[in-house]
């Protein structure tokens, strides 16, 4: 988001919700997006085998002793970076 557009959104929101929690949340989100725009996942495809996706899974059946709920998760890695 360009700074002029970001400024217009912030000005509009703060004029409506001056001092309200919503305006603080929106300002925080815009600041977060501005400060993390350069972050990205980097993939290393120099190795031919790195282009083969690898999947990992994990589970815990009824591991929660109170609710007896099960948990599970998965991740796929391609070229050294997570894609899921």
N, C-alpha and C positions, 0 to 999 in steps of 0.2 A: 504494500500500500504506500503510495507516495505521501510525503510528509504533509503537503497541502491538503490532500484528501483526509489524512489522519487528523489533522488539526480541525478541519471542518466537522468531522464526526464528533470529535471530543468536545468542541465548542457547542454543537447542537445538543448533545447528550447532557452536558453540564448545565446548559440553560434550562433544560426541562427538569432535570433531577438534581438541582444544585444541593450539594451536601448529602445526597442520598447514597446508599450503599451501592446501588446499581451503577452510578457514575464512577465510583471507585473501582468496581470490578472491571468495567469497560476500559478504564485508563490502564489498569494493571495488565489486561489482556493485550492491549495495543503496545504497551511498553515491552511485554514479553515477546511479542511477535517481532518487534523492531530489533530487539537485542539478540534474538536467536535466528535471524534470517540467514546467517552464514552457515549454520549447522546443517550437516547432511550425512547420510550413510555413504561410506566410500567402499567401492567394490574393487577387488584386485583380480582381474581376469588374465593375468600374465601366464598362469598355469592352465593348460588345457583341461585338467581335471577339475579346476575350480568352477567350470561352467556346469557341472553336474550338481543338481540340488541335493542337499542332504537334510533329512528330517529327523527330529528328535521329539519324543513324546514322554510324558510322565503322568502318573495317576496315583491317587490314594483313595481306595474304595472304603467308604464309611470311616474315614480317618478322624472326622470330627466326633469326639466322644459325647458331646452334648446333643447335637442335632442328627448325628449319624449320616451326615452329608458326604458325598464324594467330591473330590476335586480332580481336575485334569487340565493339561495344557500341552501345547505343541509349539515348535518353532522350526522353520525351514531356513537353511543357510545356502546362499548362492554367492560364489566368488568372494567368500570371506565375510559377507555381511548378512544380517538377518533380513528376510523379505516378508515375514509374517509377524 
